[in-house]
């Protein structure tokens, strides 16, 4: 039979109210009494109910975390950064995932509010025009966004547009002219939209015509035959692919190998995220690196400062914090030896009609 607080009180010889104070506000209890209560708790193997303690307290010390998925290690790295700091400071996390679905985002946020979280750390589809975030603002519920690239709301991210611009310029510097960007559904990710803007800016600055992003099933483990054919057939197929994240780049690499293309001899690949596992691939994946764990840590620090009313002590003058990105020049990028052979050309295709 599971022991109750009444059993602890009887075992220790004190009232239930005294035992309750010893559990929830030990600083208000005589040290001798507190020691006896703790001895009874240990003897009975009593475990206080977190929910009951939460309901009796004005503070829950519970933080909600809403992420698109844990299948992408980017978000797992961010979560690790949050959890390391939150647990050390006596907070608990409640995690919800949304699979990039707007209805699931609403359900997740409403669920966390019902559990009386003191704040939230979120990654949403579109930070600038998100009605649920407007609702949180009106309700006064504190939150910080991760990876969402916005100056309108509290957020921590890299400059996705600049990072993509730098990465695509690296491809161009290697002689590539037919560069195509692959992404999941742009409507589901404001990060991907900013990255496409950076891609387009780099292409235009080099006198090249950017293509619309080729949108693929973000959750698929393999490229569809039609997408694979689009990437690999025709005399003017792309010579380099910029993938909106490393996980997609890995899927692309596997598909190209199955189509008997060699990387990077037949096709260069650039990812985005800087996942450590990318360096374990053969060849190691070139990537635009974001400090994912640090993004999680910074999001937690900013949220905690808002929850505890110490935000001004951070010395921040902007709602948005932008962390630096770096470029990892992996072996999935090769130089084009004959630049004239890689001049812009027209090609037909699926959603994208690159190089017009």
C-alpha positions in Angstrom: 0.0 0.0 0.0 1.4 3.4 -1.0 2.1 5.5 2.2 0.3 8.9 2.5 1.2 12.1 4.3 -1.2 10.9 7.1 1.0 7.8 7.6 4.1 10.0 7.8 2.5 12.2 10.4 1.5 9.2 12.5 4.9 7.7 12.2 6.7 10.9 13.2 4.2 11.9 15.9 3.3 15.2 14.4 0.3 16.8 12.8 -0.4 16.5 9.0 0.1 20.3 8.8 3.6 20.1 10.4 4.6 17.4 7.9 3.2 19.4 5.1 5.3 22.4 6.1 8.4 20.2 6.4 7.9 19.1 2.8 6.8 22.3 1.2 8.5 25.0 3.4 11.3 23.3 5.4 12.8 26.6 6.4 9.7 27.3 8.6 10.1 24.1 10.6 12.3 23.5 13.7 15.4 21.6 12.7 14.8 18.8 15.2 11.2 18.4 14.0 12.4 18.5 10.4 14.9 15.7 11.0 12.2 13.5 12.5 9.9 14.1 9.6 12.6 13.3 7.1 13.4 10.1 9.0 9.8 9.0 8.8 9.6 9.8 5.1 12.7 7.7 4.5 11.4 4.8 6.7 8.1 4.7 4.9 9.6 5.4 1.4 7.0 8.3 1.1 7.0 10.3 -2.1 5.1 13.6 -2.1 2.8 14.1 -5.1 4.3 16.7 -7.4 0.8 17.6 -8.7 -0.5 18.1 -5.2 2.4 20.3 -4.2 2.0 22.3 -7.4 -1.7 22.9 -6.7 -1.0 24.1 -3.2 1.8 26.5 -4.3 1.6 29.8 -6.2 4.7 28.7 -8.1 4.9 25.5 -10.0 8.6 25.7 -11.1 7.3 24.0 -14.2 8.5 25.1 -17.7 6.8 24.1 -20.9 8.9 23.2 -24.0 7.3 23.0 -27.4 9.4 21.6 -30.3 8.5 20.5 -33.8 10.2 17.0 -33.3 12.9 15.1 -31.5 13.7 13.1 -34.7 15.9 16.0 -35.7 18.9 16.1 -33.4 19.0 19.9 -33.6 16.1 20.1 -31.2 17.4 17.3 -29.0 20.6 19.3 -28.6 18.7 22.5 -27.7 16.6 20.5 -25.2 19.8 19.2 -23.6 21.0 22.7 -23.1 17.7 23.7 -21.5 17.5 20.7 -19.2 21.0 20.9 -17.9 20.4 24.5 -16.6 16.8 24.1 -15.6 17.3 20.9 -13.5 20.3 22.5 -11.7 18.1 25.4 -10.7 15.2 23.3 -9.4 12.8 23.6 -12.4 11.1 20.8 -14.2 10.3 20.6 -17.9 7.1 19.5 -19.6 7.8 18.6 -23.3 5.3 18.7 -26.2 6.1 18.0 -29.9 4.0 19.3 -32.8 5.3 17.6 -36.0 5.1 21.0 -37.7 1.3 20.9 -37.4 -0.6 24.1 -36.5 -3.4 22.2 -34.6 -0.8 20.3 -32.6 0.9 23.6 -31.7 -2.4 24.9 -30.3 -3.0 21.8 -28.4 0.5 21.8 -26.9 0.3 25.4 -25.8 -3.2 25.0 -24.3 -2.1 21.8 -22.5 0.9 23.6 -21.0 -1.2 26.5 -19.8 -3.6 24.0 -18.1 -0.6 22.7 -16.2 0.2 26.2 -14.9 3.7 26.4 -16.4 5.6 29.5 -15.3 6.9 30.0 -18.8 7.5 28.4 -22.2 10.3 27.8 -24.6 9.0 27.2 -28.1 9.9 26.7 -31.7 6.8 27.4 -33.9 6.1 27.6 -37.6 5.8 31.3 -38.0 6.8 33.6 -35.1 5.9 36.9 -36.6 2.3 36.1 -37.4 1.4 33.5 -34.8 -2.0 34.0 -33.2 -1.2 31.8 -30.3 1.8 33.9 -29.4 -0.4 36.9 -29.5 -2.7 35.2 -27.0 0.2 34.5 -24.7 1.3 38.1 -24.9 -2.2 39.2 -24.0 -2.4 36.7 -21.1 1.0 37.8 -19.8 2.4 34.3 -20.0 6.2 34.5 -20.5 7.9 32.7 -23.3 11.1 32.7 -25.4 11.4 31.3 -28.9 14.3 29.1 -30.1 15.5 29.1 -33.7 12.6 31.3 -34.8 14.2 34.3 -36.7 12.2 37.3 -35.5 12.9 40.7 -33.9 9.2 41.1 -32.8 9.3 38.6 -30.0 11.7 37.2 -27.4 13.9 34.8 -29.3 17.3 33.2 -29.6 18.6 32.1 -33.0 21.3 32.5 -35.7 20.8 35.0 -38.5 19.4 32.4 -40.9 19.4 34.6 -43.9 23.0 35.6 -43.4 24.1 32.1 -42.6 22.6 30.7 -45.8 24.1 33.6 -47.8 27.5 32.7 -46.5 27.1 29.0 -47.2 25.9 29.5 -50.7 28.7 31.9 -51.4 31.1 29.2 -50.4 29.5 26.9 -53.0 29.8 29.7 -55.6 33.5 30.2 -54.6 34.0 26.5 -55.5 32.8 27.2 -59.0 29.2 26.1 -58.7 26.6 28.0 -60.7 23.7 25.5 -60.8 22.8 25.5 -57.1 19.4 24.3 -55.9 18.0 24.6 -52.4 15.9 21.7 -50.9 13.6 22.3 -48.0 10.6 21.0 -46.3 7.3 22.9 -46.6 8.3 26.6 -46.4 5.0 27.4 -44.8 5.9 25.2 -41.8 9.2 26.9 -41.1 10.1 30.6 -41.0 13.7 29.5 -40.6 13.6 27.7 -44.0 12.1 30.8 -45.6 14.9 33.0 -44.3 17.4 30.5 -45.5 15.9 30.6 -49.0 16.2 34.4 -49.0 19.9 34.1 -48.1 20.3 31.6 -50.9 18.6 33.9 -53.4 20.7 36.9 -52.3 24.0 35.0 -52.7 22.9 33.8 -56.2 21.8 37.2 -57.3 25.0 38.9 -56.0 27.0 36.5 -58.2 24.9 37.3 -61.2 23.0 34.0 -61.1 19.3 33.4 -61.2 18.0 31.7 -58.0 15.4 28.9 -58.2 12.4 28.5 -56.0 13.2 26.0 -53.2 12.4 22.4 -54.1 10.0 21.4 -51.3 10.1 17.8 -50.2 8.4 15.7 -47.5 10.3 16.8 -44.4 9.4 13.6 -42.5 10.3 11.1 -45.2 13.3 8.9 -44.8 13.8 8.7 -48.5 13.5 11.0 -51.5 10.6 10.2 -53.8 11.5 8.8 -57.3 10.2 12.0 -58.9 12.4 14.3 -56.8 15.4 12.0 -57.3 14.9 12.0 -61.0 14.6 15.8 -61.0 18.0 16.1 -59.2 19.9 13.6 -61.3 18.7 13.7 -64.9 19.3 16.1 -67.7 22.4 17.8 -69.0 21.8 20.9 -66.8 21.0 19.3 -63.5 22.3 21.0 -60.4 25.9 20.6 -59.5 25.4 21.5 -55.9 22.5 21.2 -53.4 21.9 23.4 -50.4 19.7 21.5 -48.0 17.8 23.5 -45.4 19.0 21.2 -42.6 21.6 18.4 -42.0 19.0 15.7 -41.6 17.6 16.4 -45.0 21.1 16.5 -46.4 21.7 13.0 -45.1 18.5 11.7 -46.8 19.6 13.4 -50.0 23.1 11.8 -49.8 21.6 8.4 -49.4 19.2 8.9 -52.4 22.0 10.1 -54.6 24.1 7.1 -53.8 21.3 4.8 -54.7 21.1 6.7 -58.0 24.8 5.8 -58.4 26.0 9.4 -58.1 29.3 10.0 -56.3 29.5 12.7 -53.7 31.1 15.2 -54.2 32.4 14.2 -57.7 28.9 14.2 -59.3 27.1 16.4 -56.8 28.2 18.7 -53.9 26.1 18.8 -50.8 25.8 21.6 -48.1 23.7 21.2 -45.0 22.5 23.5 -42.3 22.8 22.9 -38.5 26.3 21.6 -37.9 25.2 18.3 -36.4 28.2 16.4 -34.9 27.0 13.2 -36.6 27.5 14.8 -40.0 31.3 14.6 -39.4 30.9 10.8 -39.0 29.6 10.4 -42.5 31.6 9.3 -45.5 32.4 11.8 -46.8 32.0 14.2 -43.8 29.1 16.6 -44.4 29.8 20.3 -45.1 27.4 22.4 -43.1 26.4 25.8 -41.9 26.8 25.3 -38.1 24.4 26.8 -35.5 25.3 26.5 -31.8 22.3 24.5 -31.0 23.1 23.6 -27.4 24.0 27.2 -26.7 20.8 28.4 -28.2 18.9 26.2 -25.7 21.0 27.5 -22.8 20.5 31.1 -23.9 16.7 30.6 -24.3 16.6 29.2 -20.8 18.6 32.0 -19.3 16.4 34.6 -20.9 13.2 32.9 -19.9 14.4 32.5 -16.3 15.4 36.2 -16.2 11.9 37.1 -17.3 10.2 34.7 -14.8 12.3 35.9 -11.9 12.1 39.6 -12.9 15.8 40.0 -13.5 15.8 40.4 -17.2 17.3 43.9 -17.0 20.3 42.5 -15.3 21.2 40.6 -18.5 21.9 44.0 -20.1 20.0 43.1 -23.2 18.6 45.9 -25.3 16.7 43.8 -27.8 14.0 41.1 -27.6 16.0 38.9 -30.1 19.4 37.4 -29.4 21.4 36.4 -32.4 24.2 33.9 -31.9 27.1 33.5 -34.4 27.1 30.8 -37.1 30.2 29.1 -38.6 30.9 27.2 -41.8 32.2 23.6 -41.7 33.9 22.8 -44.9 33.3 19.1 -45.1 34.3 16.8 -47.9 30.8 16.8 -49.5 31.8 19.9 -51.5 34.2 19.7 -54.5 35.3 22.5 -56.8 34.1 22.7 -60.4 37.2 22.5 -62.6 35.6 24.0 -65.7 33.5 27.0 -64.8 32.2 27.5 -68.3 30.6 24.1 -68.1 28.7 25.2 -65.0 27.2 28.3 -66.5 23.5 29.1 -65.8 21.1 27.2 -67.9 17.4 26.5 -68.1 16.0 23.3 -66.8 12.5 21.9 -66.3 11.4 20.2 -63.1 8.9 19.8 -60.3 8.0 22.7 -58.1 11.3 24.4 -58.7 12.3 25.7 -62.2 15.9 26.5 -61.5 18.5 28.5 -63.4 16.1 30.5 -65.7 
